Amino acid sequence: MLCECGYSNDLETLKVLSECGADITVADYDLRTIGHLAAAEGHNQILEYLCRETNFDMDVKDRWDNTCFDELSDRK
């Protein structure tokens, strides 16, 4: 569900899940997190929330050894 929030830019659901204590570090089968998916889709409000309001680690690596920042740089 969290990965879907990142992919679809669903900030409100992310906020509710985070406030309810959901583990925001959950990854999918490719080890991609909400941060990876939000970055890949250019959803900056999700990334901003993760950075400012949570302890989300933007340096976590996925299956291909990419961080969220790598996903952002790949969009250019």
All heavy atoms as a GROMACS GRO file, in nm:
protein
  604
    1MET      N    1   0.082  -0.119   0.000
    1MET     CA    2   0.000   0.000   0.000
    1MET      C    3   0.087   0.127   0.000
    1MET      O    4   0.055   0.223  -0.068
    1MET     CB    5  -0.093  -0.001   0.119
    1MET     CG    6  -0.186   0.116   0.124
    1MET     SD    7  -0.303   0.099   0.257
    1MET     CE    8  -0.452   0.120   0.166
    2LEU      N    9   0.196   0.126   0.076
    2LEU     CA   10   0.283   0.243   0.078
    2LEU      C   11   0.348   0.266  -0.058
    2LEU      O   12   0.358   0.381  -0.102
    2LEU     CB   13   0.391   0.227   0.185
    2LEU     CG   14   0.346   0.267   0.324
    2LEU    CD1   15   0.445   0.217   0.428
    2LEU    CD2   16   0.328   0.416   0.336
    3CYS      N   17   0.391   0.161  -0.123
    3CYS     CA   18   0.452   0.177  -0.256
    3CYS      C   19   0.350   0.237  -0.352
    3CYS      O   20   0.386   0.322  -0.435
    3CYS     CB   21   0.505   0.043  -0.307
    3CYS     SG   22   0.656  -0.009  -0.223
    4GLU      N   23   0.225   0.196  -0.342
    4GLU     CA   24   0.120   0.252  -0.426
    4GLU      C   25   0.102   0.401  -0.400
    4GLU      O   26   0.080   0.479  -0.492
    4GLU     CB   27  -0.012   0.177  -0.405
    4GLU     CG   28  -0.127   0.229  -0.486
    4GLU     CD   29  -0.107   0.220  -0.637
    4GLU    OE1   30  -0.036   0.130  -0.685
    4GLU    OE2   31  -0.162   0.306  -0.709
    5CYS      N   32   0.114   0.442  -0.275
    5CYS     CA   33   0.106   0.586  -0.241
    5CYS      C   34   0.217   0.664  -0.313
    5CYS      O   35   0.192   0.773  -0.363
    5CYS     CB   36   0.120   0.606  -0.091
    5CYS     SG   37  -0.018   0.549   0.007
    6GLY      N   38   0.336   0.608  -0.314
    6GLY     CA   39   0.447   0.675  -0.381
    6GLY      C   40   0.427   0.683  -0.530
    6GLY      O   41   0.454   0.785  -0.593
    7TYR      N   42   0.378   0.574  -0.587
    7TYR     CA   43   0.357   0.568  -0.732
    7TYR      C   44   0.245   0.662  -0.776
    7TYR      O   45   0.255   0.731  -0.878
    7TYR     CB   46   0.326   0.425  -0.774
    7TYR     CG   47   0.298   0.410  -0.920
    7TYR    CD1   48   0.402   0.411  -1.012
    7TYR    CD2   49   0.168   0.396  -0.967
    7TYR    CE1   50   0.377   0.399  -1.148
    7TYR    CE2   51   0.143   0.384  -1.102
    7TYR     CZ   52   0.247   0.385  -1.192
    7TYR     OH   53   0.221   0.374  -1.326
    8SER      N   54   0.136   0.666  -0.698
    8SER     CA   55   0.018   0.743  -0.739
    8SER      C   56   0.010   0.883  -0.677
    8SER      O   57  -0.089   0.952  -0.698
    8SER     CB   58  -0.108   0.664  -0.706
    8SER     OG   59  -0.119   0.647  -0.565
    9ASN      N   60   0.112   0.923  -0.600
    9ASN     CA   61   0.117   1.056  -0.539
    9ASN      C   62   0.004   1.077  -0.438
    9ASN      O   63  -0.054   1.184  -0.430
    9ASN     CB   64   0.115   1.165  -0.646
    9ASN     CG   65   0.170   1.296  -0.595
    9ASN    OD1   66   0.253   1.299  -0.506
    9ASN    ND2   67   0.126   1.405  -0.654
   10ASP      N   68  -0.023   0.976  -0.358
   10ASP     CA   69  -0.131   0.981  -0.260
   10ASP      C   70  -0.076   1.023  -0.123
   10ASP      O   71  -0.055   0.941  -0.034
   10ASP     CB   72  -0.199   0.844  -0.252
   10ASP     CG   73  -0.324   0.846  -0.167
   10ASP    OD1   74  -0.352   0.948  -0.101
   10ASP    OD2   75  -0.394   0.744  -0.166
   11LEU      N   76  -0.055   1.152  -0.109
   11LEU     CA   77   0.004   1.206   0.012
   11LEU      C   78  -0.086   1.190   0.133
   11LEU      O   79  -0.040   1.161   0.244
   11LEU     CB   80   0.040   1.354  -0.009
   11LEU     CG   81   0.108   1.425   0.107
   11LEU    CD1   82   0.239   1.355   0.146
   11LEU    CD2   83   0.133   1.570   0.072
   12GLU      N   84  -0.215   1.206   0.116
   12GLU     CA   85  -0.308   1.195   0.229
   12GLU      C   86  -0.306   1.056   0.291
   12GLU      O   87  -0.301   1.041   0.413
   12GLU     CB   88  -0.450   1.235   0.187
   12GLU     CG   89  -0.463   1.382   0.152
   12GLU     CD   90  -0.411   1.476   0.260
   12GLU    OE1   91  -0.446   1.456   0.378
   12GLU    OE2   92  -0.334   1.566   0.227
   13THR      N   93  -0.308   0.953   0.209
   13THR     CA   94  -0.302   0.816   0.261
   13THR      C   95  -0.167   0.791   0.328
   13THR      O   96  -0.161   0.729   0.434
   13THR     CB   97  -0.328   0.712   0.150
   13THR    OG1   98  -0.458   0.735   0.096
   13THR    CG2   99  -0.320   0.571   0.203
   14LEU      N  100  -0.061   0.841   0.269
   14LEU     CA  101   0.072   0.828   0.330
   14LEU      C  102   0.073   0.890   0.469
   14LEU      O  103   0.124   0.830   0.564
   14LEU     CB  104   0.178   0.893   0.242
   14LEU     CG  105   0.317   0.909   0.305
   14LEU    CD1  106   0.374   0.775   0.351
   14LEU    CD2  107   0.410   0.979   0.210
   15LYS      N  108   0.017   1.010   0.483
   15LYS     CA  109   0.014   1.077   0.612
   15LYS      C  110  -0.062   0.993   0.716
   15LYS      O  111  -0.015   0.976   0.829
   15LYS     CB  112  -0.050   1.215   0.600
   15LYS     CG  113   0.038   1.316   0.532
   15LYS     CD  114  -0.035   1.449   0.523
   15LYS     CE  115   0.051   1.555   0.456
   15LYS     NZ  116  -0.020   1.683   0.445
   16VAL      N  117  -0.176   0.941   0.678
   16VAL     CA  118  -0.256   0.860   0.770
   16VAL      C  119  -0.179   0.736   0.812
   16VAL      O  120  -0.171   0.702   0.930
   16VAL     CB  121  -0.393   0.822   0.707
   16VAL    CG1  122  -0.464   0.717   0.790
   16VAL    CG2  123  -0.479   0.945   0.689
   17LEU      N  124  -0.122   0.666   0.715
   17LEU     CA  125  -0.047   0.545   0.745
   17LEU      C  126   0.073   0.575   0.835
   17LEU      O  127   0.099   0.503   0.932
   17LEU     CB  128  -0.002   0.476   0.617
   17LEU     CG  129  -0.112   0.413   0.533
   17LEU    CD1  130  -0.057   0.370   0.398
   17LEU    CD2  131  -0.175   0.297   0.606
   18SER      N  132   0.143   0.681   0.806
   18SER     CA  133   0.259   0.719   0.885
   18SER      C  134   0.218   0.755   1.028
   18SER      O  135   0.282   0.712   1.125
   18SER     CB  136   0.330   0.837   0.818
   18SER     OG  137   0.443   0.876   0.891
   19GLU      N  138   0.111   0.832   1.042
   19GLU     CA  139   0.063   0.872   1.175
   19GLU      C  140   0.012   0.753   1.255
   19GLU      O  141   0.014   0.756   1.378
   19GLU     CB  142  -0.046   0.978   1.160
   19GLU     CG  143   0.009   1.111   1.113
   19GLU     CD  144  -0.097   1.209   1.068
   19GLU    OE1  145  -0.218   1.179   1.081
   19GLU    OE2  146  -0.059   1.317   1.018
   20CYS      N  147  -0.031   0.649   1.186
   20CYS     CA  148  -0.080   0.528   1.254
   20CYS      C  149   0.034   0.430   1.286
   20CYS      O  150   0.010   0.321   1.336
   20CYS     CB  151  -0.186   0.458   1.169
   20CYS     SG  152  -0.340   0.549   1.162
   21GLY      N  153   0.155   0.468   1.252
   21GLY     CA  154   0.270   0.386   1.286
   21GLY      C  155   0.311   0.283   1.182
   21GLY      O  156   0.386   0.190   1.213
   22ALA      N  157   0.263   0.298   1.058
   22ALA     CA  158   0.302   0.205   0.953
   22ALA      C  159   0.452   0.210   0.929
   22ALA      O  160   0.515   0.316   0.944
   22ALA     CB  161   0.228   0.237   0.823
   23ASP      N  162   0.510   0.099   0.894
   23ASP     CA  163   0.652   0.091   0.862
   23ASP      C  164   0.674   0.148   0.723
   23ASP      O  165   0.647   0.082   0.622
   23ASP     CB  166   0.699  -0.054   0.870
   23ASP     CG  167   0.847  -0.071   0.841
   23ASP    OD1  168   0.917   0.030   0.818
   23ASP    OD2  169   0.893  -0.186   0.840
   24ILE      N  170   0.726   0.269   0.716
   24ILE     CA  171   0.742   0.336   0.587
   24ILE      C  172   0.864   0.286   0.510
   24ILE      O  173   0.888   0.330   0.397
   24ILE     CB  174   0.749   0.489   0.602
   24ILE    CG1  175   0.866   0.530   0.690
   24ILE    CG2  176   0.619   0.544   0.652
   24ILE    CD1  177   0.895   0.677   0.688
   25THR      N  178   0.938   0.194   0.568
   25THR     CA  179   1.055   0.140   0.499
   25THR      C  180   1.024   0.014   0.420
   25THR      O  181   1.114  -0.044   0.358
   25THR     CB  182   1.168   0.108   0.600
   25THR    OG1  183   1.125   0.005   0.687
   25THR    CG2  184   1.206   0.231   0.679
   26VAL      N  185   0.898  -0.026   0.418
   26VAL     CA  186   0.858  -0.148   0.346
   26VAL      C  187   0.895  -0.134   0.199
   26VAL      O  188   0.880  -0.029   0.139
   26VAL     CB  189   0.706  -0.170   0.360
   26VAL    CG1  190   0.657  -0.280   0.270
   26VAL    CG2  191   0.671  -0.199   0.505
   27ALA      N  192   0.946  -0.244   0.142
   27ALA     CA  193   0.986  -0.245   0.001
   27ALA      C  194   0.908  -0.352  -0.076
   27ALA      O  195   0.857  -0.446  -0.016
   27ALA     CB  196   1.136  -0.271  -0.010
   28ASP      N  197   0.903  -0.336  -0.207
   28ASP     CA  198   0.837  -0.437  -0.290
   28ASP      C  199   0.937  -0.548  -0.327
   28ASP      O  200   1.047  -0.553  -0.274
   28ASP     CB  201   0.774  -0.372  -0.414
   28ASP     CG  202   0.874  -0.313  -0.513
   28ASP    OD1  203   0.996  -0.336  -0.499
   28ASP    OD2  204   0.829  -0.244  -0.606
   29TYR      N  205   0.899  -0.632  -0.419
   29TYR     CA  206   0.981  -0.748  -0.458
   29TYR      C  207   1.114  -0.708  -0.522
   29TYR      O  208   1.208  -0.787  -0.526
   29TYR     CB  209   0.904  -0.841  -0.551
   29TYR     CG  210   0.844  -0.772  -0.670
   29TYR    CD1  211   0.915  -0.759  -0.788
   29TYR    CD2  212   0.716  -0.718  -0.664
   29TYR    CE1  213   0.861  -0.693  -0.897
   29TYR    CE2  214   0.661  -0.652  -0.772
   29TYR     CZ  215   0.734  -0.640  -0.889
   29TYR     OH  216   0.680  -0.576  -0.996
   30ASP      N  217   1.124  -0.584  -0.571
   30ASP     CA  218   1.249  -0.534  -0.628
   30ASP      C  219   1.326  -0.447  -0.528
   30ASP      O  220   1.419  -0.376  -0.565
   30ASP     CB  221   1.222  -0.452  -0.754
   30ASP     CG  222   1.184  -0.539  -0.872
   30ASP    OD1  223   1.240  -0.651  -0.884
   30ASP    OD2  224   1.100  -0.497  -0.953
   31LEU      N  225   1.283  -0.452  -0.403
   31LEU     CA  226   1.342  -0.373  -0.294
   31LEU      C  227   1.324  -0.224  -0.314
   31LEU      O  228   1.396  -0.142  -0.258
   31LEU     CB  229   1.490  -0.408  -0.273
   31LEU     CG  230   1.521  -0.556  -0.246
   31LEU    CD1  231   1.670  -0.577  -0.232
   31LEU    CD2  232   1.447  -0.602  -0.120
   32ARG      N  233   1.223  -0.187  -0.393
   32ARG     CA  234   1.192  -0.046  -0.415
   32ARG      C  235   1.093   0.000  -0.309
   32ARG      O  236   0.997  -0.068  -0.279
   32ARG     CB  237   1.138  -0.025  -0.555
   32ARG     CG  238   1.245  -0.051  -0.660
   32ARG     CD  239   1.191  -0.063  -0.800
   32ARG     NE  240   1.124   0.057  -0.846
   32ARG     CZ  241   1.186   0.165  -0.894
   32ARG    NH1  242   1.317   0.169  -0.900
   32ARG    NH2  243   1.118   0.269  -0.934
   33THR      N  244   1.121   0.116  -0.253
   33THR     CA  245   1.039   0.171  -0.146
   33THR      C  246   0.948   0.280  -0.200
   33THR      O  247   0.955   0.317  -0.318
   33THR     CB  248   1.130   0.232  -0.039
   33THR    OG1  249   1.202   0.341  -0.099
   33THR    CG2  250   1.227   0.130   0.019
   34ILE      N  251   0.868   0.334  -0.110
   34ILE     CA  252   0.784   0.448  -0.147
   34ILE      C  253   0.869   0.562  -0.203
   34ILE      O  254   0.830   0.630  -0.296
   34ILE     CB  255   0.698   0.495  -0.027
   34ILE    CG1  256   0.601   0.605  -0.069
   34ILE    CG2  257   0.785   0.536   0.091
   34ILE    CD1  258   0.504   0.647   0.038
   35GLY      N  259   0.987   0.580  -0.148
   35GLY     CA  260   1.077   0.685  -0.196
   35GLY      C  261   1.125   0.661  -0.338
   35GLY      O  262   1.128   0.753  -0.420
   36HIS      N  263   1.161   0.537  -0.369
   36HIS     CA  264   1.204   0.504  -0.505
   36HIS      C  265   1.092   0.532  -0.605
   36HIS      O  266   1.116   0.592  -0.711
   36HIS     CB  267   1.242   0.355  -0.516
   36HIS     CG  268   1.368   0.319  -0.448
   36HIS    ND1  269   1.371   0.268  -0.321
   36HIS    CD2  270   1.497   0.325  -0.490
   36HIS    CE1  271   1.496   0.245  -0.287
   36HIS    NE2  272   1.576   0.279  -0.388
   37LEU      N  273   0.971   0.487  -0.572
   37LEU     CA  274   0.860   0.502  -0.666
   37LEU      C  275   0.818   0.647  -0.681
   37LEU      O  276   0.790   0.694  -0.792
   37LEU     CB  277   0.743   0.414  -0.623
   37LEU     CG  278   0.776   0.264  -0.631
   37LEU    CD1  279   0.670   0.182  -0.561
   37LEU    CD2  280   0.792   0.220  -0.775
   38ALA      N  281   0.814   0.721  -0.570
   38ALA     CA  282   0.780   0.863  -0.579
   38ALA      C  283   0.885   0.939  -0.661
   38ALA      O  284   0.849   1.023  -0.744
   38ALA     CB  285   0.768   0.923  -0.439
   39ALA      N  286   1.011   0.909  -0.638
   39ALA     CA  287   1.118   0.976  -0.713
   39ALA      C  288   1.110   0.942  -0.862
   39ALA      O  289   1.124   1.030  -0.947
   39ALA     CB  290   1.254   0.936  -0.657
   40ALA      N  291   1.086   0.817  -0.894
   40ALA     CA  292   1.077   0.774  -1.034
   40ALA      C  293   0.962   0.842  -1.108
   40ALA      O  294   0.972   0.869  -1.228
   40ALA     CB  295   1.062   0.623  -1.041
   41GLU      N  296   0.854   0.873  -1.033
   41GLU     CA  297   0.737   0.936  -1.094
   41GLU      C  298   0.740   1.088  -1.082
   41GLU      O  299   0.651   1.156  -1.133
   41GLU     CB  300   0.609   0.882  -1.030
   41GLU     CG  301   0.586   0.735  -1.054
   41GLU     CD  302   0.573   0.702  -1.202
   41GLU    OE1  303   0.507   0.779  -1.276
   41GLU    OE2  304   0.630   0.599  -1.244
   42GLY      N  305   0.841   1.142  -1.014
   42GLY     CA  306   0.852   1.287  -0.998
   42GLY      C  307   0.756   1.346  -0.897
   42GLY      O  308   0.720   1.463  -0.907
   43HIS      N  309   0.716   1.268  -0.799
   43HIS     CA  310   0.620   1.314  -0.698
   43HIS      C  311   0.695   1.378  -0.580
   43HIS      O  312   0.716   1.319  -0.475
   43HIS     CB  313   0.532   1.200  -0.650
   43HIS     CG  314   0.449   1.140  -0.760
   43HIS    ND1  315   0.378   1.216  -0.849
   43HIS    CD2  316   0.426   1.012  -0.794
   43HIS    CE1  317   0.314   1.137  -0.934
   43HIS    NE2  318   0.343   1.012  -0.903
   44ASN      N  319   0.731   1.503  -0.600
   44ASN     CA  320   0.814   1.574  -0.504
   44ASN      C  321   0.747   1.597  -0.370
   44ASN      O  322   0.814   1.603  -0.267
   44ASN     CB  323   0.862   1.706  -0.563
   44ASN     CG  324   0.956   1.684  -0.678
   44ASN    OD1  325   1.023   1.582  -0.687
   44ASN    ND2  326   0.958   1.778  -0.771
   45GLN      N  327   0.612   1.610  -0.366
   45GLN     CA  328   0.547   1.631  -0.237
   45GLN      C  329   0.560   1.509  -0.146
   45GLN      O  330   0.575   1.523  -0.026
   45GLN     CB  331   0.398   1.665  -0.246
   45GLN     CG  332   0.337   1.681  -0.374
   45GLN     CD  333   0.187   1.702  -0.364
   45GLN    OE1  334   0.130   1.756  -0.270
   45GLN    NE2  335   0.121   1.660  -0.467
   46ILE      N  336   0.559   1.392  -0.204
   46ILE     CA  337   0.580   1.269  -0.127
   46ILE      C  338   0.722   1.269  -0.071
   46ILE      O  339   0.743   1.243   0.048
   46ILE     CB  340   0.557   1.143  -0.212
   46ILE    CG1  341   0.413   1.136  -0.264
   46ILE    CG2  342   0.596   1.017  -0.136
   46ILE    CD1  343   0.309   1.096  -0.163
   47LEU      N  344   0.818   1.301  -0.156
   47LEU     CA  345   0.959   1.302  -0.113
   47LEU      C  346   0.981   1.407  -0.005
   47LEU      O  347   1.052   1.383   0.093
   47LEU     CB  348   1.050   1.327  -0.232
   47LEU     CG  349   1.045   1.220  -0.341
   47LEU    CD1  350   1.123   1.264  -0.462
   47LEU    CD2  351   1.094   1.086  -0.289
   48GLU      N  352   0.922   1.522  -0.023
   48GLU     CA  353   0.936   1.629   0.076
   48GLU      C  354   0.878   1.585   0.211
   48GLU      O  355   0.938   1.607   0.316
   48GLU     CB  356   0.865   1.754   0.027
   48GLU     CG  357   0.886   1.874   0.114
   48GLU     CD  358   0.825   2.000   0.054
   48GLU    OE1  359   0.833   2.019  -0.069
   48GLU    OE2  360   0.770   2.079   0.132
   49TYR      N  361   0.762   1.523   0.209
   49TYR     CA  362   0.701   1.474   0.333
   49TYR      C  363   0.791   1.370   0.400
   49TYR      O  364   0.813   1.376   0.521
   49TYR     CB  365   0.562   1.414   0.305
   49TYR     CG  366   0.499   1.356   0.428
   49TYR    CD1  367   0.434   1.437   0.519
   49TYR    CD2  368   0.507   1.220   0.454
   49TYR    CE1  369   0.378   1.384   0.635
   49TYR    CE2  370   0.450   1.166   0.569
   49TYR     CZ  371   0.386   1.248   0.658
   49TYR     OH  372   0.331   1.195   0.772
   50LEU      N  373   0.842   1.277   0.322
   50LEU     CA  374   0.928   1.173   0.378
   50LEU      C  375   1.052   1.234   0.444
   50LEU      O  376   1.092   1.191   0.552
   50LEU     CB  377   0.971   1.074   0.268
   50LEU     CG  378   0.862   0.983   0.214
   50LEU    CD1  379   0.915   0.904   0.094
   50LEU    CD2  380   0.810   0.890   0.321
   51CYS      N  381   1.109   1.336   0.381
   51CYS     CA  382   1.230   1.399   0.435
   51CYS      C  383   1.202   1.484   0.558
   51CYS      O  384   1.279   1.481   0.655
   51CYS     CB  385   1.295   1.486   0.329
   51CYS     SG  386   1.374   1.392   0.197
   52ARG      N  387   1.093   1.557   0.556
   52ARG     CA  388   1.066   1.653   0.664
   52ARG      C  389   0.990   1.595   0.782
   52ARG      O  390   1.008   1.639   0.895
   52ARG     CB  391   0.988   1.771   0.610
   52ARG     CG  392   1.070   1.856   0.516
   52ARG     CD  393   0.996   1.977   0.475
   52ARG     NE  394   1.082   2.055   0.386
   52ARG     CZ  395   1.048   2.172   0.339
   52ARG    NH1  396   0.933   2.226   0.369
   52ARG    NH2  397   1.131   2.237   0.259
   53GLU      N  398   0.904   1.498   0.757
   53GLU     CA  399   0.814   1.452   0.862
   53GLU      C  400   0.841   1.310   0.913
   53GLU      O  401   0.774   1.267   1.007
   53GLU     CB  402   0.668   1.459   0.812
   53GLU     CG  403   0.627   1.597   0.762
   53GLU     CD  404   0.627   1.702   0.872
   53GLU    OE1  405   0.602   1.667   0.988
   53GLU    OE2  406   0.651   1.819   0.839
   54THR      N  407   0.934   1.240   0.852
   54THR     CA  408   0.960   1.101   0.893
   54THR      C  409   1.111   1.079   0.902
   54THR      O  410   1.190   1.167   0.869
   54THR     CB  411   0.901   1.000   0.792
   54THR    OG1  412   0.979   1.000   0.673
   54THR    CG2  413   0.755   1.030   0.760
   55ASN      N  414   1.146   0.960   0.942
   55ASN     CA  415   1.288   0.924   0.948
   55ASN      C  416   1.326   0.833   0.831
   55ASN      O  417   1.416   0.752   0.841
   55ASN     CB  418   1.320   0.856   1.081
   55ASN     CG  419   1.242   0.728   1.101
   55ASN    OD1  420   1.152   0.697   1.023
   55ASN    ND2  421   1.274   0.653   1.204
   56PHE      N  422   1.257   0.850   0.719
   56PHE     CA  423   1.280   0.768   0.600
   56PHE      C  424   1.423   0.784   0.550
   56PHE      O  425   1.473   0.896   0.539
   56PHE     CB  426   1.180   0.805   0.490
   56PHE     CG  427   1.192   0.718   0.369
   56PHE    CD1  428   1.134   0.593   0.367
   56PHE    CD2  429   1.261   0.762   0.257
   56PHE    CE1  430   1.146   0.512   0.255
   56PHE    CE2  431   1.273   0.682   0.145
   56PHE     CZ  432   1.215   0.557   0.144
   57ASP      N  433   1.487   0.674   0.517
   57ASP     CA  434   1.625   0.675   0.467
   57ASP      C  435   1.625   0.681   0.314
   57ASP      O  436   1.595   0.583   0.247
   57ASP     CB  437   1.698   0.549   0.516
   57ASP     CG  438   1.842   0.543   0.473
   57ASP    OD1  439   1.893   0.638   0.410
   57ASP    OD2  440   1.907   0.440   0.503
   58MET      N  441   1.659   0.796   0.260
   58MET     CA  442   1.660   0.815   0.114
   58MET      C  443   1.778   0.743   0.048
   58MET      O  444   1.785   0.736  -0.074
   58MET     CB  445   1.667   0.964   0.081
   58MET     CG  446   1.549   1.044   0.132
   58MET     SD  447   1.394   0.996   0.055
   58MET     CE  448   1.402   1.091  -0.092
   59ASP      N  449   1.870   0.691   0.127
   59ASP     CA  450   1.988   0.623   0.072
   59ASP      C  451   1.974   0.472   0.062
   59ASP      O  452   2.067   0.404   0.020
   59ASP     CB  453   2.112   0.656   0.156
   59ASP     CG  454   2.153   0.801   0.143
   59ASP    OD1  455   2.148   0.854   0.030
   59ASP    OD2  456   2.188   0.862   0.245
   60VAL      N  457   1.857   0.418   0.099
   60VAL     CA  458   1.837   0.274   0.089
   60VAL      C  459   1.842   0.234  -0.059
   60VAL      O  460   1.796   0.307  -0.146
   60VAL     CB  461   1.705   0.231   0.157
   60VAL    CG1  462   1.584   0.283   0.082
   60VAL    CG2  463   1.697   0.083   0.173
   61LYS      N  464   1.903   0.119  -0.086
   61LYS     CA  465   1.923   0.076  -0.225
   61LYS      C  466   1.824  -0.034  -0.264
   61LYS      O  467   1.791  -0.120  -0.184
   61LYS     CB  468   2.065   0.026  -0.245
   61LYS     CG  469   2.166   0.138  -0.227
   61LYS     CD  470   2.305   0.095  -0.259
   61LYS     CE  471   2.398   0.215  -0.246
   61LYS     NZ  472   2.533   0.184  -0.287
   62ASP      N  473   1.781  -0.027  -0.390
   62ASP     CA  474   1.691  -0.129  -0.443
   62ASP      C  475   1.771  -0.244  -0.504
   62ASP      O  476   1.894  -0.250  -0.492
   62ASP     CB  477   1.593  -0.068  -0.543
   62ASP     CG  478   1.658  -0.016  -0.670
   62ASP    OD1  479   1.776  -0.045  -0.696
   62ASP    OD2  480   1.588   0.053  -0.747
   63ARG      N  481   1.703  -0.332  -0.571
   63ARG     CA  482   1.763  -0.450  -0.632
   63ARG      C  483   1.875  -0.417  -0.732
   63ARG      O  484   1.968  -0.493  -0.751
   63ARG     CB  485   1.651  -0.528  -0.700
   63ARG     CG  486   1.690  -0.642  -0.784
   63ARG     CD  487   1.565  -0.706  -0.837
   63ARG     NE  488   1.595  -0.786  -0.952
   63ARG     CZ  489   1.506  -0.857  -1.017
   63ARG    NH1  490   1.381  -0.858  -0.978
   63ARG    NH2  491   1.541  -0.927  -1.120
   64TRP      N  492   1.865  -0.299  -0.793
   64TRP     CA  493   1.964  -0.258  -0.894
   64TRP      C  494   2.068  -0.164  -0.835
   64TRP      O  495   2.141  -0.097  -0.908
   64TRP     CB  496   1.893  -0.195  -1.013
   64TRP     CG  497   1.802  -0.291  -1.080
   64TRP    CD1  498   1.837  -0.388  -1.169
   64TRP    CD2  499   1.662  -0.303  -1.061
   64TRP    NE1  500   1.726  -0.460  -1.206
   64TRP    CE2  501   1.616  -0.410  -1.141
   64TRP    CE3  502   1.567  -0.236  -0.984
   64TRP    CZ2  503   1.483  -0.449  -1.146
   64TRP    CZ3  504   1.436  -0.275  -0.989
   64TRP    CH2  505   1.395  -0.381  -1.070
   65ASP      N  506   2.070  -0.156  -0.703
   65ASP     CA  507   2.168  -0.074  -0.631
   65ASP      C  508   2.142   0.076  -0.648
   65ASP      O  509   2.234   0.157  -0.639
   65ASP     CB  510   2.310  -0.110  -0.675
   65ASP     CG  511   2.412  -0.092  -0.564
   65ASP    OD1  512   2.376  -0.113  -0.447
   65ASP    OD2  513   2.527  -0.056  -0.595
   66ASN      N  514   2.018   0.114  -0.675
   66ASN     CA  515   1.980   0.255  -0.690
   66ASN      C  516   1.916   0.308  -0.564
   66ASN      O  517   1.835   0.240  -0.501
   66ASN     CB  518   1.881   0.273  -0.806
   66ASN     CG  519   1.943   0.246  -0.939
   66ASN    OD1  520   2.058   0.278  -0.963
   66ASN    ND2  521   1.867   0.185  -1.028
   67THR      N  522   1.948   0.432  -0.530
   67THR     CA  523   1.882   0.501  -0.420
   67THR      C  524   1.768   0.586  -0.476
   67THR      O  525   1.753   0.599  -0.598
   67THR     CB  526   1.980   0.593  -0.346
   67THR    OG1  527   2.018   0.700  -0.434
   67THR    CG2  528   2.103   0.517  -0.296
   68CYS      N  529   1.694   0.650  -0.388
   68CYS     CA  530   1.588   0.742  -0.432
   68CYS      C  531   1.649   0.857  -0.511
   68CYS      O  532   1.591   0.903  -0.609
   68CYS     CB  533   1.513   0.796  -0.311
   68CYS     SG  534   1.438   0.667  -0.210
   69PHE      N  535   1.765   0.903  -0.468
   69PHE     CA  536   1.832   1.012  -0.539
   69PHE      C  537   1.873   0.971  -0.680
   69PHE      O  538   1.867   1.050  -0.774
   69PHE     CB  539   1.955   1.060  -0.461
   69PHE     CG  540   1.920   1.118  -0.327
   69PHE    CD1  541   1.960   1.055  -0.210
   69PHE    CD2  542   1.846   1.234  -0.316
   69PHE    CE1  543   1.928   1.108  -0.086
   69PHE    CE2  544   1.813   1.289  -0.193
   69PHE     CZ  545   1.855   1.224  -0.078
   70ASP      N  546   1.913   0.844  -0.696
   70ASP     CA  547   1.945   0.794  -0.830
   70ASP      C  548   1.821   0.800  -0.920
   70ASP      O  549   1.832   0.834  -1.037
   70ASP     CB  550   1.996   0.650  -0.824
   70ASP     CG  551   2.129   0.637  -0.752
   70ASP    OD1  552   2.211   0.730  -0.759
   70ASP    OD2  553   2.150   0.531  -0.688
   71GLU      N  554   1.706   0.766  -0.863
   71GLU     CA  555   1.582   0.770  -0.940
   71GLU      C  556   1.551   0.913  -0.985
   71GLU      O  557   1.506   0.936  -1.097
   71GLU     CB  558   1.465   0.715  -0.858
   71GLU     CG  559   1.472   0.568  -0.832
   71GLU     CD  560   1.456   0.483  -0.958
   71GLU    OE1  561   1.398   0.531  -1.057
   71GLU    OE2  562   1.502   0.369  -0.955
   72LEU      N  563   1.575   1.008  -0.896
   72LEU     CA  564   1.552   1.149  -0.933
   72LEU      C  565   1.644   1.193  -1.046
   72LEU      O  566   1.601   1.257  -1.139
   72LEU     CB  567   1.575   1.239  -0.812
   72LEU     CG  568   1.462   1.251  -0.713
   72LEU    CD1  569   1.507   1.331  -0.591
   72LEU    CD2  570   1.340   1.314  -0.776
   73SER      N  571   1.770   1.155  -1.037
   73SER     CA  572   1.865   1.196  -1.141
   73SER      C  573   1.838   1.128  -1.274
   73SER      O  574   1.866   1.183  -1.379
   73SER     CB  575   2.009   1.173  -1.096
   73SER     OG  576   2.035   1.036  -1.081
   74ASP      N  577   1.779   1.009  -1.271
   74ASP     CA  578   1.745   0.937  -1.394
   74ASP      C  579   1.629   1.003  -1.468
   74ASP      O  580   1.612   0.982  -1.588
   74ASP     CB  581   1.709   0.791  -1.365
   74ASP     CG  582   1.829   0.706  -1.332
   74ASP    OD1  583   1.943   0.753  -1.354
   74ASP    OD2  584   1.811   0.594  -1.284
   75ARG      N  585   1.550   1.085  -1.400
   75ARG     CA  586   1.435   1.152  -1.462
   75ARG      C  587   1.479   1.264  -1.555
   75ARG      O  588   1.403   1.308  -1.638
   75ARG     CB  589   1.342   1.208  -1.356
   75ARG     CG  590   1.263   1.104  -1.284
   75ARG     CD  591   1.154   1.164  -1.199
   75ARG     NE  592   1.073   1.262  -1.266
   75ARG     CZ  593   0.971   1.236  -1.349
   75ARG    NH1  594   0.940   1.112  -1.377
   75ARG    NH2  595   0.901   1.333  -1.404
   76LYS      N  596   1.599   1.312  -1.542
   76LYS     CA  597   1.644   1.427  -1.622
   76LYS      C  598   1.687   1.386  -1.760
   76LYS      O  599   1.720   1.281  -1.793
   76LYS     CB  600   1.756   1.499  -1.550
   76LYS     CG  601   1.707   1.560  -1.421
   76LYS     CD  602   1.816   1.633  -1.351
   76LYS     CE  603   1.758   1.691  -1.224
   76LYS     NZ  604   1.849   1.768  -1.148
   0.00000   0.00000   0.00000
